[in-house]
Amino acid sequence: MKGVAPPPSRYPNLANGTLVDATNVAMGFPAIPGLPAGTPSGLVNPSLDYDFGPDFNYMDGSGVQTVVPPGIKHVIAMKVPKVDADGNEQGGVPVVLRDAPLGTYLGWNITAAGFHQGQICNYAGGMIPFARTKAERMANEDPRPSLEERYVNHAGYVGAVEAAARHAVAEGFLMEADHKKLIAEAEASDVLK
């Protein structure tokens, strides 16, 4: 609208190593207390390349399916973003929740109880908060630094939010009004109060 080019793409990709196989090892996912060992390996549903026959247009889903039910040509290898030491995705646009985190933010969740216990809970993301103090973190054997270790106190947290928001504005991904709103929300929060 103003004749200014958008910032360069930050989408995770294979070339810069931020798009990897969907295993905890390739992702660099930390062993977080409360999650099954090896999580999130095996949680990404495979994508299948179906053979609907020669009269089906795969580009737009039109035409006639002449092979019913369709056969499977092959399984398409799924890739996911690599994560940082907290388990939060790398790449993408600067986001305050990632750059001044309160926990590990997940695009998936594990069913806690019942018939599907330990399996992926479809369409429900999750968040695993950081321990408040180093002592709490050590007692739970959590490899992720606590809020206290990250920010020291409430003012430190607000400062981290301000820096993250300022960075997002400078990169062209956040408007100034939103920057101010995020700082006000951080000041009003009870983080390390």
C-alpha positions as CSV (number, residue, x, y, z in Angstrom):
1,M,0.0,0.0,0.0
2,K,2.9,2.3,0.7
3,G,5.3,1.1,-2.0
4,V,7.5,-0.6,0.5
5,A,8.7,-4.2,-0.3
6,P,7.7,-6.8,2.3
7,P,10.4,-8.2,4.6
8,P,12.3,-11.3,3.3
9,S,10.5,-14.6,3.8
10,R,11.1,-16.2,7.2
11,Y,9.2,-19.4,6.3
12,P,11.1,-22.5,7.5
13,N,12.8,-24.3,4.7
14,L,15.1,-27.1,3.8
15,A,18.0,-24.9,2.6
16,N,18.6,-23.2,5.9
17,G,17.9,-26.2,8.0
18,T,14.8,-24.9,9.7
19,L,12.5,-27.5,8.1
20,V,13.4,-31.1,9.2
21,D,12.0,-34.6,9.5
22,A,9.2,-35.0,12.0
23,T,11.2,-36.7,14.8
24,N,12.2,-35.3,18.2
25,V,15.9,-35.8,17.3
26,A,15.8,-34.0,14.0
27,M,13.7,-31.2,15.5
28,G,15.9,-30.9,18.5
29,F,12.9,-31.2,20.8
30,P,13.8,-31.2,24.5
31,A,12.8,-33.9,26.9
32,I,10.1,-32.0,28.8
33,P,8.7,-33.5,32.0
34,G,5.1,-34.8,31.6
35,L,5.5,-35.7,27.9
36,P,6.0,-39.3,26.8
37,A,9.6,-40.1,26.0
38,G,10.4,-39.4,22.3
39,T,7.6,-36.9,21.9
40,P,6.8,-35.5,19.3
41,S,8.1,-38.3,17.1
42,G,5.2,-40.1,15.4
43,L,2.6,-37.4,16.0
44,V,2.6,-36.0,12.5
45,N,0.0,-37.8,10.3
46,P,1.4,-39.0,7.0
47,S,0.2,-37.5,3.8
48,L,-0.7,-39.9,1.1
49,D,-0.4,-39.5,-2.7
50,Y,-3.5,-41.2,-4.1
51,D,-4.0,-42.6,-7.6
52,F,-7.5,-41.6,-8.6
53,G,-6.9,-42.5,-12.3
54,P,-5.9,-40.7,-15.5
55,D,-9.2,-38.7,-15.8
56,F,-8.7,-36.9,-12.5
57,N,-7.0,-33.5,-12.4
58,Y,-4.8,-33.4,-9.3
59,M,-4.0,-29.7,-9.6
60,D,-7.6,-28.5,-8.9
61,G,-9.5,-31.7,-7.8
62,S,-11.7,-31.8,-10.9
63,G,-12.3,-34.5,-13.4
64,V,-13.5,-38.1,-12.9
65,Q,-12.2,-40.5,-10.4
66,T,-11.9,-43.8,-12.3
67,V,-10.0,-45.7,-9.6
68,V,-12.3,-46.1,-6.6
69,P,-11.2,-46.6,-4.0
70,P,-8.0,-45.0,-4.9
71,G,-4.7,-46.8,-4.6
72,I,-1.8,-45.2,-2.7
73,K,1.2,-44.2,-4.9
74,H,3.4,-43.4,-2.0
75,V,3.6,-41.7,1.4
76,I,4.8,-38.1,1.2
77,A,7.6,-37.4,3.7
78,M,6.4,-34.8,6.2
79,K,8.6,-32.0,7.4
80,V,8.2,-29.7,10.4
81,P,10.0,-26.6,11.7
82,K,13.1,-27.2,13.8
83,V,12.7,-26.0,17.4
84,D,14.9,-24.1,19.8
85,A,16.1,-25.4,23.2
86,D,12.7,-24.5,24.7
87,G,10.8,-26.6,22.1
88,N,9.5,-23.5,20.3
89,E,9.5,-23.4,16.5
90,Q,12.3,-21.6,14.7
91,G,11.8,-19.6,11.6
92,G,8.8,-17.6,10.7
93,V,8.0,-14.0,11.6
94,P,9.2,-12.5,14.9
95,V,6.5,-13.1,17.5
96,V,6.6,-11.8,21.1
97,L,5.4,-15.0,22.6
98,R,8.4,-16.8,21.0
99,D,11.0,-14.1,21.7
100,A,9.9,-13.5,25.3
101,P,8.3,-16.9,26.0
102,L,6.4,-18.1,29.1
103,G,6.6,-21.7,28.0
104,T,6.7,-24.2,25.1
105,Y,4.0,-23.5,22.6
106,L,2.8,-26.5,20.7
107,G,0.7,-26.9,17.6
108,W,-0.3,-30.3,19.0
109,N,-1.4,-31.9,22.2
110,I,-1.4,-35.3,23.8
111,T,-4.6,-36.8,25.2
112,A,-4.2,-37.1,28.9
113,A,-6.7,-39.8,29.8
114,G,-9.3,-42.2,28.4
115,F,-9.4,-44.3,25.3
116,H,-6.9,-42.2,23.3
117,Q,-4.5,-41.6,26.3
118,G,-1.0,-40.8,25.0
119,Q,-2.1,-40.2,21.5
120,I,-2.3,-37.0,19.6
121,C,-5.4,-34.8,20.4
122,N,-6.4,-33.6,17.0
123,Y,-6.9,-29.9,16.3
124,A,-5.9,-28.8,19.8
125,G,-2.6,-27.0,20.5
126,G,-1.0,-26.8,23.9
127,M,1.4,-24.9,26.1
128,I,3.7,-26.2,28.7
129,P,4.7,-23.4,31.0
130,F,8.2,-22.8,32.3
131,A,8.8,-23.4,36.0
132,R,8.7,-20.2,38.0
133,T,12.0,-20.7,39.9
134,K,15.2,-22.6,39.3
135,A,14.5,-24.8,42.4
136,E,11.1,-25.8,40.9
137,R,12.8,-26.5,37.5
138,M,15.5,-28.6,39.1
139,A,13.0,-30.6,41.2
140,N,11.1,-31.5,38.0
141,E,14.2,-32.1,36.0
142,D,13.1,-29.6,33.3
143,P,15.9,-28.6,30.9
144,R,14.2,-25.3,30.1
145,P,15.3,-22.3,32.1
146,S,12.7,-21.0,34.6
147,L,11.0,-17.7,34.4
148,E,13.2,-16.4,37.2
149,E,16.4,-17.5,35.3
150,R,15.2,-15.9,32.1
151,Y,13.8,-12.6,33.4
152,V,14.9,-12.3,37.1
153,N,11.7,-10.3,38.0
154,H,8.6,-8.7,36.6
155,A,10.4,-5.7,35.2
156,G,12.8,-8.1,33.4
157,Y,9.9,-9.8,31.8
158,V,8.3,-6.5,30.7
159,G,11.7,-5.5,29.3
160,A,12.0,-8.7,27.3
161,V,8.5,-8.2,25.9
162,E,9.4,-4.6,25.0
163,A,12.6,-5.7,23.2
164,A,10.8,-8.5,21.3
165,A,8.0,-6.1,20.3
166,R,10.5,-3.4,19.2
167,H,12.3,-6.0,17.1
168,A,9.1,-7.1,15.4
169,V,8.2,-3.5,14.6
170,A,11.7,-2.8,13.3
171,E,11.5,-5.9,11.0
172,G,8.1,-4.7,9.7
173,F,6.0,-7.5,11.2
174,L,4.2,-5.5,14.0
175,M,2.4,-2.2,14.0
176,E,3.4,0.4,16.6
177,A,-0.1,0.4,18.2
178,D,0.2,-3.4,18.8
179,H,3.7,-2.9,20.2
180,K,2.3,-0.5,22.8
181,K,-0.6,-2.9,23.6
182,L,1.8,-5.9,24.1
183,I,3.9,-3.9,26.6
184,A,0.8,-2.7,28.5
185,E,-0.4,-6.3,28.7
186,A,3.0,-7.5,30.0
187,E,3.0,-4.7,32.6
188,A,-0.5,-5.7,33.7
189,S,0.4,-9.4,33.9
190,D,1.3,-11.3,37.0
191,V,4.5,-12.8,35.6
192,L,7.1,-12.9,38.4
193,K,5.1,-10.6,40.6
